């Protein structure tokens, strides 16, 4: 069930959020919207998943729409050109499939398969065109996504995106190491690693093609801009941890802020949940302050020149979409079948994955 019809801007009312996960400030102060391209986006991404063999036809038919991957992106990158949003949505769908492959490689003890995949993904970032027809569908799908994303902005943006995603791949490798050895990272170590496994700077980089221009370093590294971007992503990662804490405890997971708090800070489950909520709510409050600072900064950039006006408009677009991330992530967690583990036949095996040794082929 979707909270509202595509293209509307009202606060969702149809979804019942469990009290432990409810954030009234999000529901009241962060009105949700969807890009008007969303219905077509959903259809096209479904087709792309089939064409790239990233999900089997039966699983696409049964699960793709209900996973709401396109809803998440259509609620974040508002104002993006349709071609840009489509490329981002397909990349996002790929990212979820990759995350599932990583999880299955851990669960089924496939270190060799993971090492091969990790090396290939690093290579694709530097030469995507050479891997469009790779026998591993995950590698070929990544090559297609990267090549399309690289087409929108200059080579300097492409190099930054590649640098940031190399770090994401390495962070996934660290998570593989931790999970296969049962290592629960300390709180600060976890927070640093989570910024990479959640791909904070990738989703932030993608604000720029959505706004139609690359931002100069002086803007991206401005303290207010960087703070607002970080907070929007921290909220998403920590709220994900809050929503997934019970199932990850049940599945002997080691990567969750709540689990790090329990293991290294001696908190009870109830205390860890309370601390997660405190951090999340503080994150929202701090974003609202940073958001105002970025909007003032955007006004300063609009200095009467054509370049200043374009740059100020781009920054306004980016910070507006940072705000959109809060509501999009919040409702995604209550709509997507990815988190409805109580409905799964086996809580340890997501029904939308092909639970076979794809990585060993």
Residue pairs with C-beta under 8 A, 6 or more apart in sequence:
1 14
1 15
1 335
2 14
2 68
2 71
2 335
3 12
3 13
3 14
3 15
3 32
3 331
3 335
4 10
4 12
4 13
4 14
4 32
6 34
6 36
6 38
6 39
7 34
7 36
7 38
8 33
8 34
9 31
9 32
9 33
10 31
10 32
11 27
11 28
11 31
11 32
12 27
12 32
12 331
15 331
15 334
15 335
17 27
17 334
20 273
21 242
21 243
21 333
21 334
23 239
23 280
23 281
23 284
23 330
25 281
25 284
26 284
26 326
26 327
26 330
27 330
29 288
30 323
30 324
30 326
30 327
30 330
31 327
32 75
32 324
32 327
32 328
32 331
33 75
33 78
33 324
34 71
34 74
34 75
35 41
35 74
35 75
35 77
35 78
35 79
35 80
35 85
37 74
37 82
37 85
37 86
38 70
38 71
38 74
40 82
41 70
41 73
41 74
41 82
41 85
41 86
41 89
42 65
42 70
42 71
44 86
44 89
44 90
45 64
45 69
45 70
45 86
45 89
45 90
45 93
46 60
46 64
46 65
48 54
48 90
48 93
49 55
49 60
49 64
49 93
49 97
50 57
50 60
52 94
52 137
52 140
52 141
52 144
53 137
53 140
53 141
54 93
54 94
54 97
54 137
54 138
54 141
55 63
55 64
55 97
55 352
55 354
56 354
59 352
59 353
59 354
62 352
63 337
63 351
63 352
66 336
66 337
67 96
67 336
67 337
67 338
67 352
68 332
68 335
68 336
68 337
68 338
69 89
69 92
69 93
69 96
69 336
70 89
70 92
70 93
71 328
71 331
71 332
71 335
71 336
72 92
72 328
72 329
72 332
72 336
73 85
73 88
73 89
73 92
74 85
74 89
75 324
75 327
75 328
75 331
75 332
76 203
76 321
76 324
76 325
76 328
77 84
77 85
77 88
77 206
77 207
77 210
77 321
77 324
78 210
78 320
78 321
78 324
79 210
79 211
79 317
79 320
79 321
80 88
80 209
80 210
80 211
81 212
84 152
84 209
84 210
85 210
87 145
87 148
87 149
87 152
88 149
88 206
88 209
88 210
90 144
90 145
90 148
91 145
91 146
91 148
91 149
94 138
94 141
94 142
94 145
95 199
96 338
97 138
97 141
98 121
98 138
98 142
100 350
100 352
100 353
101 117
101 138
101 358
101 359
102 114
102 172
102 175
102 176
104 110
104 353
104 355
104 358
104 359
105 111
105 113
105 114
105 117
105 176
105 359
106 114
106 176
106 179
106 180
107 348
108 357
109 180
110 357
110 359
110 360
111 176
111 180
112 360
113 357
113 359
113 360
114 173
114 176
114 359
116 359
117 136
117 138
117 139
117 359
118 169
118 172
118 173
120 131
120 134
120 136
120 139
121 139
121 142
121 169
122 166
122 169
123 131
124 131
124 139
124 142
124 143
124 146
125 146
125 162
125 165
125 166
126 162
128 142
128 143
128 144
128 146
128 147
128 150
129 143
129 147
130 143
131 139
131 140
131 142
131 143
132 140
132 143
132 144
132 147
133 140
134 140
134 143
135 361
136 358
136 359
136 361
138 358
149 158
149 161
149 206
149 209
150 158
150 161
152 209
153 208
153 209
153 213
153 214
154 214
156 214
157 205
157 208
157 209
157 214
160 205
161 202
161 205
164 199
164 201
164 202
164 205
165 199
165 202
167 196
167 201
168 196
168 197
168 199
168 202
170 196
171 193
171 196
171 197
172 197
174 193
175 193
175 197
175 255
177 183
178 184
178 185
178 254
178 255
179 253
179 254
179 255
182 252
182 254
183 254
184 254
184 259
184 260
184 263
184 264
185 193
185 254
185 255
185 260
186 260
186 264
187 257
187 260
187 261
187 264
187 265
190 255
190 257
190 260
191 257
193 255
194 237
194 241
194 255
194 257
195 201
195 230
195 233
195 234
195 237
197 255
198 233
198 236
198 237
198 240
200 229
200 230
200 233
200 234
200 237
203 233
203 325
204 229
204 232
204 233
207 229
207 317
207 318
207 321
207 322
208 214
208 215
208 314
208 318
210 317
210 318
210 321
211 313
211 314
211 315
211 317
211 318
211 321
212 314
212 317
213 310
213 311
213 314
215 311
215 314
215 315
215 318
216 311
219 225
219 301
219 311
219 315
220 226
222 294
222 297
224 290
224 293
224 294
224 296
224 297
225 294
225 297
225 315
225 318
225 319
227 286
227 290
227 293
228 287
228 290
228 291
228 293
228 294
228 319
228 322
229 318
229 322
231 283
231 286
231 287
231 290
231 322
232 287
232 322
232 323
232 325
232 326
233 325
234 283
235 280
235 283
235 284
235 287
235 325
235 326
235 329
236 325
236 326
236 329
238 257
238 276
238 279
238 280
238 283
239 280
239 329
239 330
239 333
240 329
240 333
241 256
241 257
241 258
241 276
242 258
242 273
242 276
242 277
242 280
243 333
243 339
244 256
244 339
245 256
245 258
245 259
245 269
245 272
245 273
245 276
247 341
247 347
248 255
248 256
248 259
249 256
249 258
249 259
249 269
250 347
251 347
251 348
253 259
257 276
257 279
258 269
258 272
258 273
258 275
258 276
259 272
261 267
261 271
261 272
261 275
261 276
262 268
262 269
262 272
267 275
284 326
287 322
287 323
287 326
291 319
291 322
291 323
294 315
294 319
295 316
295 319
297 315
298 312
298 313
298 315
298 316
298 319
299 312
300 312
301 308
301 311
301 312
301 315
302 308
302 309
302 311
302 312
302 313
333 339
337 343
337 352
338 350
338 352
341 347
344 350
344 351
345 351
349 355
